[in-house]
Amino acid sequence: MKAIRYHQFGGTEVLRTEEVDLPVPGPGQVLVKVAATSFNPVDDHIRLGVLAEAIPTPLPITPGLDVAGTVVELGEGVTGIQVEDLVIGMFPLNQHGGAADYAVIAADSVARAPRTLPLVDAAALPLTGLAARQAAIELADIQAGQSVLVNGAGGAVGSIVVQLAADAGATVTAVDRPKHADRLLGYGASTVIDPLDLDAGPSAVGGPFDVVVNHVRLGPDDLAKLTAYVADDGIAVSSAGAVPADDQRAVRTASVWVQPNGSHLADLVSRLDQGRIALNIVDRRPLQELRGVHDDSAQGKLVGKTVLTVS
């Protein structure tokens, strides 16, 4: 079978299509015939080696943290999944494997694919959905009546956070460029505002807020300024650097470290099939163009979620 792999960290030139052996599922695993994977910005960082210390990963690496496809073989002890089931899943950050004809993944990391989306499009959900769910539900525990500020709301993860918060009954202020405004309002945001002038303070944007969710990479000084945007007894959750806590005001802080979870993914699939969340897929490209997708990401040319289809 074919897989895209790299044997050393570096630029996009390290990505190569290779013939490799068909993997065999071990206990608790399933073999999936891959229909699609998707690109996540962390793929680029891992390939460059900048996360090699934080996320030790043995080489060679087959990139692709997301997978959508058809189960073709079950490992020993797998229950609740059958051959020919359509599934989606996320690999651990130190494993990967979606950029291939077939992939082995832990059975407890997959969920049945959505019924309301083409299977290839469902590859856009796992990592982004799980990261958003961890931020909004597991860490922030957003509740009805709360005020929520989502910084970087137009991105793949931020967009789902907006929808989960609005679905919970919170009042959501979404922060991003004007080009995202109509989509974010459609997702349930009450207000969409331009990128923050952090020196202006929270009152300039209707704050402080019960919950601040940050998906914008900021320096330490700017992350510290975000603390003021959190109301007393509130929480700041960030996927792009830690926002400092404020013990005097009982402001808590938490960081997103996304991990596979089949049951949480099944919850997201249910929400998607019920129309409570939607995905913003802006491009679908064949897997053979993976190097080009990585190049476009490095040059800031990717404008949203890109799905990579496997023929």
C-alpha positions, 0 to 999 in steps of 0.5 A, a space after each residue: 500500500 501507499 503512504 506518505 512518510 518522512 524519515 527526518 524532521 524538516 521542510 516539506 521536501 521530507 514528505 515522500 510517497 512510499 510503498 509500505 506493508 499493510 499494517 495488522 491490527 493488534 489487540 484493541 485496534 481496528 484496520 481502516 481503509 482510509 477515505 480521507 484525512 485532514 490537515 491540522 496546523 500541528 502537523 506542520 509543527 511536528 514535521 519541522 521538529 519544533 515539538 519533538 521534545 514536547 511530543 516525542 514521536 519515533 521516525 518515520 512518521 506517517 502524518 495525518 492525525 485525523 482519519 475517516 474510512 471503512 473498518 476492514 479488520 478487527 484486532 483481538 478483543 474489539 467489540 462494538 465495532 464491525 467490519 464495514 462500519 464507517 468510522 472517524 477517529 483521531 490518532 494520539 499526537 505522538 502516533 499519526 497515520 492518516 496519510 495512507 491507504 490503510 491505517 491501524 487505530 485504537 478502537 476506543 479512539 473511533 466513533 461511527 461516522 456522521 450520517 449527514 456528511 460525506 465520509 471524506 468531509 467527516 475527516 475534518 471533525 476529530 481533532 478540531 471537534 475534540 479540541 473544541 469540546 475539551 475547551 468548552 465542555 470539559 475545561 470551561 464547563 460553559 453553562 446557560 446564561 454565561 458570557 463567553 469571549 472566543 478569541 480566534 473564533 473564525 478558525 476550525 477549533 474556535 468555530 466549533 467552540 462558538 457553536 458549543 457555547 451557543 448551544 449551551 445557552 451562553 451569550 457568545 462574543 466572537 473575536 476575528 476578522 470581519 470576513 468571518 462575521 456572517 458565518 459566526 453569527 450563523 453559528 449562534 454568536 451574539 456579537 462578532 468583533 474585530 481582533 482585540 486591542 488588548 490595551 483597551 481593556 475588557 470594557 471596550 468589548 463588553 467584558 469582563 466575561 465568565 469564560 474566555 477561550 483563546 485560540 490566538 497565539 500571543 506572547 506572554 505579555 499579551 496572554 497576561 493582558 487576557 486575564 483582565 478579560 475574565 470576570 471574578 470566579 471565571 476561567 480562561 482556557 487557551 490552546 495557544 499559550 497559558 493565560 495567567 490565573 488571578 487568585 485574588 479574583 478567583 480567576 482560573 486558567 486551563 490549557 487545551 491538550 487534545 487527546 483521542 476519545 471515542 465517546 467524546 467524538 461520538 457525542 460530537 457526531 450526534 450534535 453534528 447529525 442533529 444540526 447543532 454544530 457544523 464544519 467549515 471545510 474550505 478545500 478538498 484536495 487529493 492526498 498526493 497534494 499533501 506537500 502543497 497543503 503543508 507549503 500553503 500552511 507555512 505561507 499563510 495561504 490556508 483559509 480554513 479546514 482542508 480535507 485530503 482525500 485518499 483514492 
